[in-house]
Amino acid sequence: MAYRPKRTFRQRRAHSSDSDGAEEPSSEPGAPEEQAAPGLTEEGPPSGGGRVEVTARRVRGRGRGRVWASSRRVAAAAPRAEGGAGVPESRVVDLSTDEEGEAPHSSESKDDQSSSSNSSSSLEEEFSSIVNIPDAAFIQAARRKRELARAQDDYISLDVKHTSAIPGMKKNSDEDSESEPDDHEKRIPFTPKPQTLKQRMAEETTPRNEETSEESQEDENQDIWEQQQMRKAVKITEGPDLDLSYSSEPQTVKKFDTLISLPPVNLEIIKKQLNTRLTLLQDTHRSHLREYEKYIQDVKSSKSTIQNLENSSNQALNFKFYKSMKIYVENLIDCLNEKIISIQEIESSMHALLLKQAMTLMKRRQDELKHESTYLQQLSRRAETSTNESLAVDEKTQWILEEIESRRSRRRQARTLSGNCDHQEGTSSDDELSSADMTDFQKTQGDISQDHKKIFEDVHDDFCDIQHILLKFQQWREKYPDSYYEAFISLCIPKLLNPLIRVQLIDWNPLKFDAIGIKQMPWFTSIEEFMASSMEDSKKEDSADKKILSTVINKTLIPRLTDFVEFIWDPLSTSQTTSLITHCRVILEELSTCANEVSKGKQDLLKSVVVRMKKAIEDDVFIPLYPKWTVENKTSPHSKFQERQFWSGVKLFHNILLWNGLLPDDTLQELGLGKLLNRYLIIALLNAIPGPDVVKKCDQIAAYLPEKWFQNSAMRTSVPQLENFIQFLLQSAHKLSRSEFRDEVKEIIPILVKIKALNQAESFIEEYHLDHLKSVIKEV
């Protein structure tokens, strides 16, 4: 938006109404509208030798019209003078509204146009293509026609016209008489009589000389702003059918007097201004050079100070070391942050692979148990109905039964070759996979192992080898132990080593019997060496570095073991249970040094073990009960299936009691004795036929009971949860003593003695006069 200079308004004189007043447009519909002419600035040498100045002012009236040069159109003026009400008329500027100087209007108008031609040359060039300037004769003719049009009307016009004096323009005497209004149309003067142009010029000469410089600048700014507004308006209204002569408002052109609006300019002034500007720029440049030289000196001084400090004292060495450690730790953290995503992906892939295998085996075992049990029930019904019809078996059940028997035969052959003849059917884990499944599993596991090896193949050993990392911190601890312990490095090391330890644990499966032990892992030995050197260097007995290993185990190893227990471990597998217990014992022993910190991790691990064993008892233990006539024949399918399921329950009983020393005794007695022995195994024994097989089963159950429960020499009664088992042993002994298997009774008495049922054993010996067995009780 163009800058509009501030307008200044001076107090109007009481006798200047002619020059400031403007003619109002005619209200008659048929007459052409009159347009007020602006005051024109004219300078000339006055008769008194003084300088006369007339300042151009904008038209003041009811409406301050936009500045348009529509009075210069000539081509459209003639049709308008002769046209009627409906024809567009050309608007011209009335330049002869001053009645006092009408006679010489032609010559003075020409002088006025020539004097203002220089100041408004730019405006004339801009509007030359669309505006034509009328001459004095045309203006007088238009005024004459306008007066005649007023005289022909049969009503008195309400518009009062104020004539404005224009220098150099006068009317003839006959025109004065015709254009002079009647008495009732004359204006009542409420102000002093207007002065003539010469009088006003003489009065304004003296005060104007003092304000010439200030007002010339203001007028110049005002003229510039008006020119900008005119250019904008011309650009907006410019079009193919636009005619500036048809403006609805009075439009005037401001003429500029270059001698007043512009200050005098010569070469000396320009040269002086340029020299002043050059001097200012040179001073600024010299100040910038001085500042630049000062900054250069400051930089050199700082560099020399740094170099002197680095080479002068021990503080420089300390600074170098701390700076190098800071950079090293930042780079190490950046490296681990970049690799942690790959580590998590590979961990998830390996866990998903093992979980898929475990779920496949578990689902297969449950499906096979369901189909085999259903098949035997159908056989029992057919036998009860005594029908000779063949049993209809669907193809899926038949295929499952054949697959089960095929795996059993392969296991028998393997045991025969190994010389294991004491194996009981049902104690096998039955975790063999088909060749296709095994090939697919090994291929996927190999791909994961290859990705595992590529994680840190592009990383230097200082950032991926635990021993190298700990060596850096060991140097810090040896050189600056105070700052090492103040920085709590012992709390930071487990977090830094966590991703690296997880990488080493990706292919570690604690459920395999050949899995590497915790103490043989590289990260374990490196941390142990770091802790050992800490104990030698530190004089503090409660050094925080002693807890690094336990913290690593608690934060990194125990969560991984917990995942294996919850999702992958099969409690029915003795090999998996034994391997898991071995690793758990080592871990919990290492954690015993700081039980307070790892109690939560330890509790979470053992809690997951208990929950998993409860689930196995509820889902995997199934011992069917058949009529005695179906199980008397040891070769019958019913008897074999019942035997396998019983020994499977005994195997789970053994695996549960293997956790002795890790789980509390109350928990083990509740799981093994309360939920499994009393609920499943004893019921199956009560349904069995008394004989050597029953005694063998009871002896095996007693052998699995932890000896720690019966080590108290003063103990005369057994564990409360074994009361049902003791009663079953006494009942079996009574039956065997009256049967052909009388010799089996001497096998039952040692069982009672082992489980500390001494009172019951003595009563039985006295009842049946088995004096030769009293020595067994005395040995205890």
C-alpha positions in Angstrom: 0.0 0.0 0.0 1.4 3.4 -1.0 2.5 5.7 1.8 0.0 8.5 2.5 1.7 11.5 4.0 0.2 13.3 6.9 -2.2 16.1 5.9 -2.0 19.4 7.6 -4.9 21.7 7.8 -4.5 25.5 8.3 -7.2 27.7 9.6 -9.2 29.1 6.7 -9.6 32.7 6.4 -13.0 34.2 6.4 -12.6 36.0 3.0 -11.2 33.0 1.1 -14.5 31.2 0.3 -14.2 32.0 -3.4 -11.0 30.2 -3.8 -11.8 27.3 -1.5 -15.4 26.9 -2.5 -16.5 24.5 -5.2 -19.5 24.5 -7.5 -22.1 21.9 -6.7 -23.4 19.7 -9.5 -26.7 20.6 -10.9 -29.8 18.8 -9.6 -31.6 19.0 -12.9 -31.9 15.7 -14.6 -31.5 17.0 -18.1 -28.7 19.4 -17.5 -25.1 18.5 -17.6 -23.4 18.2 -14.2 -20.9 20.8 -13.3 -17.6 19.8 -12.0 -15.6 22.0 -9.6 -12.2 23.0 -10.7 -9.4 22.8 -8.3 -7.4 25.8 -7.4 -4.4 26.2 -9.6 -1.0 27.2 -8.3 0.5 30.0 -10.4 3.7 31.9 -9.8 4.8 35.0 -11.6 6.8 38.1 -11.0 4.3 40.5 -9.2 4.4 44.3 -9.7 5.8 45.0 -6.4 8.9 43.0 -7.0 7.7 40.4 -4.5 6.9 36.8 -5.1 3.3 35.8 -5.4 2.4 32.2 -4.6 -1.0 30.6 -4.9 -1.3 27.2 -3.4 -3.4 24.6 -5.1 -6.0 23.1 -2.9 -8.5 20.4 -3.3 -12.1 21.2 -3.8 -14.0 21.4 -0.5 -17.8 21.0 -0.5 -20.3 18.4 0.3 -18.2 15.7 -1.3 -14.5 15.4 -1.6 -14.3 13.8 -5.0 -11.5 11.6 -6.2 -8.8 13.2 -8.2 -9.5 12.4 -11.8 -8.5 14.4 -14.9 -11.9 14.0 -16.7 -12.0 17.7 -17.6 -9.5 17.1 -20.4 -11.8 15.1 -22.5 -12.8 17.0 -25.7 -13.9 14.3 -28.0 -17.1 13.5 -26.0 -17.9 17.1 -25.0 -19.7 18.1 -28.1 -22.3 15.4 -28.1 -23.0 16.0 -24.4 -23.7 19.7 -25.0 -26.3 18.9 -27.6 -27.6 15.6 -26.3 -30.7 14.9 -24.3 -31.3 13.3 -20.9 -30.6 9.8 -22.0 -27.3 10.4 -23.8 -24.1 10.1 -21.9 -22.4 13.5 -21.6 -18.8 14.4 -21.3 -17.9 16.1 -18.1 -15.6 19.1 -18.2 -14.0 21.2 -15.5 -15.5 24.6 -15.1 -12.5 26.9 -15.1 -14.4 30.2 -15.2 -16.3 30.3 -12.0 -14.7 33.5 -10.8 -16.8 36.5 -11.9 -14.2 39.1 -11.1 -11.6 38.1 -13.7 -13.7 36.9 -16.6 -12.6 39.2 -19.4 -9.0 38.1 -20.0 -9.9 34.4 -19.3 -8.5 33.1 -22.5 -5.0 34.5 -22.2 -4.7 33.7 -18.5 -6.0 30.2 -19.0 -3.3 29.6 -21.6 -0.7 31.0 -19.3 -1.9 28.8 -16.5 -1.8 25.8 -18.7 1.7 26.6 -19.8 3.0 27.2 -16.2 1.5 24.0 -14.9 2.6 21.9 -17.9 6.1 21.3 -16.4 4.8 20.3 -12.9 2.2 17.9 -14.3 4.1 16.5 -17.2 4.0 13.0 -15.7 0.3 13.1 -15.3 -0.3 14.4 -18.8 1.8 11.6 -20.3 -0.1 9.1 -18.3 -3.5 10.3 -19.3 -2.6 11.7 -22.8 -4.0 8.6 -24.4 -7.5 8.9 -22.9 -7.9 12.7 -21.9 -8.1 15.8 -24.2 -7.7 19.3 -22.7 -10.5 21.7 -23.8 -9.6 25.3 -24.9 -11.0 28.5 -23.4 -13.6 28.9 -26.2 -15.1 25.5 -25.7 -15.3 26.1 -21.9 -17.1 29.5 -22.5 -19.5 27.9 -24.9 -20.3 25.1 -22.4 -20.9 27.6 -19.6 -23.2 29.6 -21.9 -25.3 26.6 -22.8 -25.6 25.6 -19.1 -26.9 29.1 -18.2 -29.4 29.0 -21.0 -30.6 25.6 -19.8 -31.3 27.0 -16.4 -33.1 30.0 -17.8 -35.6 27.8 -19.8 -36.7 25.9 -16.7 -40.1 26.9 -15.2 -39.0 26.5 -11.6 -36.5 28.0 -9.3 -33.5 25.9 -8.7 -32.8 25.0 -5.1 -29.1 24.6 -5.7 -27.1 27.7 -4.9 -24.0 28.0 -7.1 -20.8 29.5 -5.7 -18.6 31.0 -8.3 -14.9 30.5 -7.8 -12.3 32.9 -9.0 -9.8 31.6 -11.5 -6.8 33.7 -12.3 -6.7 35.0 -15.9 -10.3 34.2 -16.7 -13.1 36.9 -17.0 -16.6 37.0 -18.4 -18.0 39.5 -20.8 -20.4 42.1 -19.6 -23.3 40.6 -21.5 -22.6 37.2 -20.0 -22.4 38.7 -16.5 -25.9 40.2 -16.8 -27.4 37.0 -18.1 -25.7 34.7 -15.6 -26.3 37.0 -12.6 -29.0 35.4 -10.4 -32.2 37.3 -9.4 -32.8 39.0 -6.1 -34.5 35.9 -4.5 -31.6 33.7 -5.8 -28.8 35.8 -4.4 -26.9 34.4 -1.6 -27.2 36.1 1.7 -23.7 37.0 2.9 -23.0 35.7 6.4 -19.3 36.3 6.2 -17.2 39.3 5.3 -17.1 40.2 1.6 -14.7 38.1 -0.3 -11.5 39.7 -1.3 -10.1 39.8 -4.8 -7.4 37.5 -5.9 -4.8 40.2 -5.8 -5.7 41.2 -2.3 -5.5 37.6 -1.0 -2.2 37.1 -2.8 -0.8 40.3 -1.2 -1.9 39.2 2.3 -0.6 35.7 1.9 2.8 36.7 0.6 4.2 37.7 4.0 3.2 34.7 6.1 3.7 32.2 3.3 7.3 33.1 3.0 7.9 31.7 6.5 6.0 28.5 5.8 7.3 27.9 2.2 9.9 25.3 3.0 7.7 23.3 5.4 4.6 23.5 3.3 6.4 22.8 0.1 7.6 19.5 1.5 4.1 18.6 2.8 2.6 19.5 -0.5 5.2 17.5 -2.3 4.3 14.4 -0.2 0.6 15.1 -0.7 1.1 15.3 -4.4 3.1 12.1 -4.5 0.4 10.3 -2.6 -2.3 11.7 -4.9 -0.3 10.6 -7.9 0.0 7.1 -6.5 -3.8 6.9 -5.8 -4.5 8.1 -9.3 -2.3 5.5 -10.9 -4.0 2.8 -8.8 -7.4 4.0 -9.8 -6.5 4.1 -13.5 -5.2 0.6 -13.4 -8.3 -0.7 -11.6 -10.8 1.0 -13.9 -8.9 0.6 -17.2 -10.9 -1.6 -19.7 -11.9 -1.9 -23.3 -15.2 0.0 -22.9 -14.2 2.4 -20.1 -14.7 6.1 -20.7 -13.4 8.4 -18.0 -15.7 11.2 -19.1 -18.7 9.4 -17.6 -17.6 9.7 -14.0 -20.5 10.2 -11.6 -18.4 12.5 -9.3 -16.5 15.7 -9.9 -13.0 15.0 -10.9 -10.0 17.4 -10.9 -6.4 17.3 -11.8 -3.8 18.6 -9.4 -1.1 20.7 -11.0 2.2 20.8 -9.5 4.6 23.7 -9.2 8.1 22.2 -9.4 9.6 25.5 -8.1 7.8 25.2 -4.8 7.3 21.4 -4.2 10.9 20.4 -4.9 13.9 21.8 -3.0 16.7 23.4 -5.0 19.2 20.8 -6.1 22.7 21.4 -7.6 25.9 19.4 -8.0 27.4 20.8 -4.8 24.6 19.5 -2.7 24.7 16.1 -4.3 28.4 15.9 -3.9 28.2 16.9 -0.3 25.6 14.2 0.4 27.6 11.6 -1.3 30.7 12.5 0.6 28.8 12.4 3.9 27.4 8.9 3.0 30.8 7.7 2.0 32.3 8.9 5.3 29.7 7.1 7.3 30.3 3.8 5.4 34.0 4.2 5.9 33.6 4.7 9.6 31.3 1.7 9.9 33.8 -0.5 7.9 36.7 0.6 10.1 34.6 -0.3 13.3 33.9 -3.7 11.8 37.5 -4.3 11.0 38.4 -3.5 14.6 35.8 -5.9 15.9 37.0 -8.6 13.5 40.6 -8.2 14.7 39.5 -8.4 18.3 37.6 -11.6 17.7 40.6 -13.1 15.9 42.8 -12.3 18.9 40.2 -13.8 21.3 40.2 -17.1 19.3 43.9 -17.3 19.2 44.1 -16.6 22.9 41.5 -19.3 23.7 43.3 -21.9 21.6 46.6 -21.1 23.3 45.0 -21.3 26.7 43.5 -24.7 25.9 46.8 -26.0 24.6 48.6 -24.8 27.7 46.1 -26.4 30.0 46.3 -29.7 28.1 50.1 -29.8 28.3 50.7 -28.2 31.7 49.1 -30.2 34.6 47.3 -33.3 35.7 44.0 -31.6 35.2 44.7 -31.8 31.5 45.2 -35.5 31.7 42.0 -35.8 33.7 40.1 -33.8 31.2 41.4 -35.9 28.3 40.4 -39.1 30.1 37.0 -38.0 31.0 36.4 -36.6 27.5 37.5 -39.9 26.0 35.2 -41.9 28.3 32.3 -39.6 27.5 32.8 -40.0 23.8 33.2 -43.8 24.2 30.1 -44.2 26.3 28.1 -42.1 23.9 29.2 -44.1 20.9 28.5 -47.3 22.8 25.0 -46.2 23.6 24.4 -45.2 20.0 25.6 -48.6 18.8 23.4 -50.5 21.2 20.4 -48.4 20.5 20.8 -49.1 16.8 21.3 -52.9 17.3 18.6 -53.4 20.0 15.9 -53.6 17.3 17.7 -56.5 15.5 18.3 -58.2 18.8 14.7 -58.1 19.8 13.6 -59.4 16.4 15.9 -62.4 16.5 15.0 -63.1 20.1 11.3 -63.1 19.1 12.0 -65.4 16.2 13.8 -68.0 18.3 11.2 -67.8 21.0 8.4 -68.2 18.5 10.2 -71.2 16.9 10.6 -73.0 20.3 7.1 -72.2 21.3 5.7 -73.6 18.1 7.5 -76.8 18.6 6.4 -77.1 22.3 2.8 -76.4 21.4 2.9 -78.9 18.6 4.1 -81.7 20.9 1.6 -80.8 23.6 -1.4 -80.7 21.2 -0.3 -84.0 19.7 -0.1 -85.7 23.1 -3.5 -84.5 24.1 -5.1 -85.5 20.8 -3.6 -88.9 20.9 -4.7 -89.4 24.5 -8.3 -88.4 23.5 -8.4 -90.7 20.5 -6.9 -93.7 22.2 -9.3 -93.3 25.2 -12.3 -93.1 22.9 -11.2 -96.2 21.0 -10.8 -98.2 24.3 -14.2 -97.1 25.5 -15.8 -98.3 22.3 -14.0 -101.6 22.8 -15.4 -101.9 26.3 -18.9 -101.3 25.1 -18.6 -103.9 22.4 -17.3 -106.4 24.9 -20.1 -105.7 27.3 -22.8 -106.2 24.6 -21.0 -109.5 23.5 -21.4 -108.7 19.8 -19.1 -110.1 17.2 -19.4 -107.2 14.9 -16.2 -105.4 13.9 -15.5 -102.1 15.5 -15.9 -99.2 13.0 -13.0 -96.8 13.5 -12.6 -93.6 11.5 -9.5 -93.0 9.3 -8.1 -90.3 11.5 -8.2 -92.3 14.7 -6.8 -95.3 12.9 -3.9 -93.3 11.6 -3.2 -91.8 15.0 -3.2 -95.2 16.7 -0.8 -96.5 14.1 1.5 -93.5 14.5 1.5 -94.0 18.3 2.4 -97.6 18.0 5.1 -96.9 15.5 6.9 -94.4 17.8 6.6 -96.8 20.7 8.2 -99.6 18.8 11.1 -97.4 17.8 11.7 -96.4 21.4 11.6 -100.1 22.5 14.2 -100.9 19.9 16.4 -98.1 21.1 16.1 -99.2 24.7 16.9 -102.8 23.8 20.1 -101.7 22.0 21.1 -99.5 24.9 20.5 -102.3 27.5 17.8 -100.5 29.4 15.4 -103.3 30.3 13.9 -101.8 33.4 12.0 -99.0 31.6 8.3 -98.7 32.3 5.9 -98.0 29.5 4.5 -94.5 29.9 7.6 -92.9 31.3 8.9 -91.8 27.9 8.6 -88.2 26.9 7.2 -89.0 23.5 8.7 -85.8 22.0 9.9 -87.2 18.7 9.2 -85.2 15.6 8.7 -86.4 12.1 11.6 -86.1 9.7 9.9 -83.4 7.8 9.1 -81.4 10.9 12.6 -81.9 12.2 14.2 -80.7 9.0 12.0 -77.6 8.9 12.8 -76.8 12.5 16.6 -77.2 12.0 16.5 -75.1 8.8 14.7 -72.3 10.6 16.9 -72.5 13.6 20.0 -72.3 11.3 18.7 -69.2 9.6 18.1 -67.5 13.0 21.6 -68.5 14.1 23.1 -66.9 10.9 21.2 -63.7 11.5 22.4 -63.8 15.1 26.0 -63.9 14.0 25.5 -60.9 11.7 24.3 -58.5 14.4 27.7 -57.2 15.4 29.7 -58.2 12.4 30.2 -54.5 11.4 31.0 -53.3 15.0 34.4 -53.0 16.6 35.3 -55.2 19.5 35.5 -52.3 21.8 31.7 -51.8 21.4 30.4 -55.4 21.2 32.8 -57.5 23.3 31.9 -57.5 27.0 35.5 -58.0 28.1 36.7 -54.9 26.2 33.9 -52.8 27.6 34.6 -53.9 31.2 38.3 -53.2 30.6 37.5 -49.5 29.9 35.6 -49.1 33.1 38.3 -51.0 35.0 40.8 -48.4 33.9 38.6 -45.7 35.1 38.2 -47.5 38.5 41.9 -47.9 38.8 42.9 -44.3 37.9 40.1 -42.3 39.4 38.2 -44.5 41.9 36.5 -41.6 43.6 34.8 -40.3 40.5 34.1 -43.9 39.4 32.0 -44.7 42.5 30.5 -41.2 42.6 29.2 -41.8 39.1 27.4 -45.1 40.2 29.0 -47.0 37.4 28.0 -50.3 39.1 24.4 -49.4 38.4 25.1 -48.5 34.7 27.1 -51.5 33.7 24.2 -54.1 33.9 22.1 -51.8 31.6 25.0 -51.5 29.1 25.7 -55.2 29.1 22.0 -56.3 28.9 21.8 -56.2 25.0 25.2 -58.0 24.6 24.2 -60.7 27.1 20.9 -61.2 25.4 22.7 -61.8 22.1 24.7 -64.6 23.7 21.5 -66.1 25.2 19.6 -66.2 21.8 20.6 -69.8 21.0 20.8 -70.9 24.6 18.1 -73.4 25.6 18.1 -74.3 29.3 15.7 -77.2 28.7 18.3 -79.2 26.8 20.4 -81.5 28.7 23.5 -80.5 26.7 23.0 -76.8 27.2 26.1 -74.8 28.3 26.1 -73.9 31.9 25.8 -70.4 33.2 29.2 -70.3 34.6 30.8 -71.4 31.4 29.4 -68.5 29.4 31.8 -65.7 28.3 29.8 -62.9 29.8 29.7 -64.7 33.2 33.5 -65.2 33.3 34.2 -61.6 32.2 31.9 -60.1 34.9 33.5 -62.4 37.5 36.9 -61.2 36.6 35.8 -57.6 36.7 34.3 -58.1 40.2 37.5 -59.9 41.4 39.7 -57.0 40.3 37.3 -54.7 42.0 37.7 -56.5 45.3 41.5 -56.3 45.0 41.6 -52.6 44.1 38.8 -51.3 46.4 39.4 -50.9 50.1 35.7 -50.9 50.7 34.2 -54.1 51.9 30.7 -53.1 50.7 31.8 -52.2 47.1 28.9 -51.7 44.8 30.7 -53.7 42.1 30.1 -56.9 44.0 26.4 -56.7 43.0 27.0 -56.4 39.3 26.7 -60.1 38.6 23.6 -60.6 40.7 21.9 -57.6 39.1 22.7 -58.9 35.6 21.2 -62.3 36.5 18.2 -60.7 38.0 17.5 -58.2 35.2 18.6 -60.3 32.2 18.8 -64.0 32.9 15.8 -64.6 35.2 13.2 -63.0 32.7 14.5 -65.3 30.0 14.2 -68.4 32.3 10.7 -67.3 33.3 9.7 -67.2 29.6 10.9 -70.7 29.1 9.1 -72.0 32.2 5.8 -70.3 31.3 5.6 -71.2 27.5 8.1 -73.9 26.5 8.8 -76.2 29.5 7.0 -79.5 29.6 6.7 -80.7 33.2 6.1 -84.3 31.9 9.6 -84.3 30.4 12.2 -85.5 33.0 15.1 -84.4 30.8 13.8 -80.8 30.5 12.9 -80.6 34.2 16.3 -81.9 35.2 18.2 -79.4 33.0 16.0 -76.5 34.1 16.4 -77.3 37.8 20.2 -77.5 37.3 20.4 -74.0 35.8 17.9 -72.6 38.4 20.0 -73.9 41.3 23.2 -72.2 39.9 21.3 -69.0 39.4 19.7 -68.9 42.8 23.0 -69.7 44.4 24.6 -66.7 42.8 21.7 -64.6 43.8 22.0 -65.6 47.5 24.6 -62.9 48.0 22.1 -60.1 47.7 18.7 -61.7 48.5 17.0 -58.4 49.1 17.5 -57.1 45.6 16.6 -60.3 43.8 13.8 -61.5 45.9 11.2 -60.3 43.4 12.9 -61.9 40.5 13.3 -65.1 42.3 9.7 -65.1 43.5 8.5 -64.5 39.9 10.5 -67.4 38.6 9.4 -69.9 41.3 5.8 -68.7 41.0 5.8 -69.4 37.3 7.2 -72.9 38.0 4.3 -73.7 40.4 1.7 -72.3 38.0 3.0 -74.5 35.2 3.1 -77.7 37.3 -0.5 -77.1 38.4 -1.6 -76.7 34.8 0.2 -79.9 33.9 -1.6 -81.8 36.7 -4.9 -80.6 35.5 -4.4 -81.0 31.8 -2.0 -83.9 31.3 -2.9 -86.5 34.1 -5.5 -89.0 33.1 -5.7 -92.5 34.6 -8.8 -94.3 33.4 -10.6 -96.8 35.6 -11.8 -100.0 33.9 -13.6 -103.1 35.2 -11.3 -105.7 36.8 -12.1 -108.2 34.2 -10.7 -105.9 31.5 -7.4 -105.3 33.3 -6.8 -108.8 34.7 -5.3 -109.7 31.4 -2.0 -107.8 31.3 -1.8 -107.9 27.5 -5.2 -106.3 27.0 -5.3 -102.8 25.5 -7.1 -101.5 28.5 -4.5 -102.8 30.9 -1.6 -101.4 28.8 -3.3 -98.0 28.5 -4.0 -97.9 32.2 -0.4 -98.8 33.1 1.0 -96.2 30.7 -1.1 -93.5 32.1 -0.3 -94.5 35.7 3.4 -94.4 35.1 3.0 -91.1 33.3 1.4 -89.7 36.5 4.3 -91.2 38.6 6.8 -89.6 36.3 5.1 -86.2 36.8 5.1 -86.9 40.6 8.9 -87.4 40.3 9.4 -84.3 38.3 7.5 -82.2 40.8 9.5 -83.5 43.7 12.7 -82.7 41.9 12.2 -79.1 42.8 12.9 -80.0 46.4 15.2 -77.3 47.8 14.1 -74.7 45.4 10.4 -74.6 46.2 9.1 -74.5 49.7 8.1 -77.9 51.3 4.5 -76.8 51.8 4.2 -76.0 48.1 5.7 -79.4 47.0 3.6 -81.4 49.5 0.5 -79.6 48.2 1.3 -80.2 44.6 2.9 -83.7 44.7 1.0 -85.3 47.6 -2.3 -83.4 47.8 -3.1 -82.8 44.1 -1.4 -85.7 42.4 -0.8 -88.7 44.8 -4.0 -88.6 46.8 -6.2 -87.5 43.8 -5.0 -89.7 41.0 -2.3 -92.3 41.9 -3.9 -93.8 45.1 -7.3 -94.1 43.3 -5.6 -96.1 40.5 -3.8 -98.3 43.1 -7.0 -99.0 44.9 -8.5 -100.2 41.6 -5.5 -102.5 40.9 -5.3 -106.1 41.8 -3.0 -106.6 44.9 0.2 -108.3 44.0 3.9 -107.7 43.3 3.1 -105.0 40.7 1.2 -102.9 43.3 4.1 -103.3 45.8 6.5 -102.2 43.1 4.5 -99.1 42.3 4.3 -98.2 46.0 8.0 -98.6 46.4 8.7 -96.4 43.4 6.4 -93.7 44.8 8.2 -93.8 48.2 11.6 -93.7 46.5 10.7 -90.3 44.9 9.8 -88.7 48.2 12.5 -86.3 49.4 14.6 -87.7 52.3 14.8 -84.3 53.9 11.2 -84.6 54.9 12.0 -87.7 57.1 15.4 -86.8 58.6 14.1 -86.0 62.1 15.1 -89.0 64.2 12.4 -88.2 66.8 9.7 -88.3 64.2 7.3 -91.2 64.8 4.6 -90.2 62.4 4.8 -89.3 58.7 3.8 -86.2 56.8 0.1 -85.6 57.1 -0.5 -85.7 53.3 0.9 -89.3 53.3 -1.8 -90.6 55.6 -3.8 -92.1 52.7 -0.8 -93.7 51.2 0.1 -95.3 54.6 -3.4 -96.6 54.9 -3.2 -98.1 51.4 0.1 -99.8 52.3 -1.4 -101.4 55.4 -4.5 -102.5 53.5 -2.3 -104.1 50.8 -0.2 -105.8 53.5 -3.2 -107.3 55.1 -4.4 -108.7 51.7 -1.0 -110.0 50.7 -0.6 -111.8 54.1 -3.7 -113.9 53.4 -2.8 -114.6 49.7 -0.2 -116.5 47.9 2.0 -113.4 47.8 2.7 -113.5 51.5 6.4 -112.9 50.9 5.6 -109.4 49.5 4.6 -108.2 52.9 8.3 -107.8 53.9 8.6 -105.3 51.1 5.9 -103.1 52.5 7.3 -102.8 56.0 10.5 -101.0 54.8 8.3 -98.6 52.8 6.4 -97.7 56.0 9.7 -97.3 57.9 11.2 -95.0 55.2 8.3 -92.6 55.3 8.4 -92.6 59.1 5.2 -94.5 59.7 6.9 -96.3 62.5 3.9 -96.7 64.8 1.8 -98.3 62.0 4.7 -100.6 61.1 5.2 -101.8 64.7 1.4 -102.5 65.1 1.4 -104.5 61.8 4.5 -106.6 62.9 3.0 -107.4 66.3 -0.4 -108.3 64.7 1.1 -110.8 62.2 4.0 -111.9 64.5 6.6 -110.8 62.0 9.4 -110.7 64.6 12.1 -111.0 61.9 11.2 -107.6 60.6 11.6 -105.8 63.9 15.3 -105.4 63.1 14.3 -103.1 60.2 12.6 -100.7 62.7 15.6 -100.8 65.1 18.0 -99.8 62.3 16.1 -96.6 61.9 
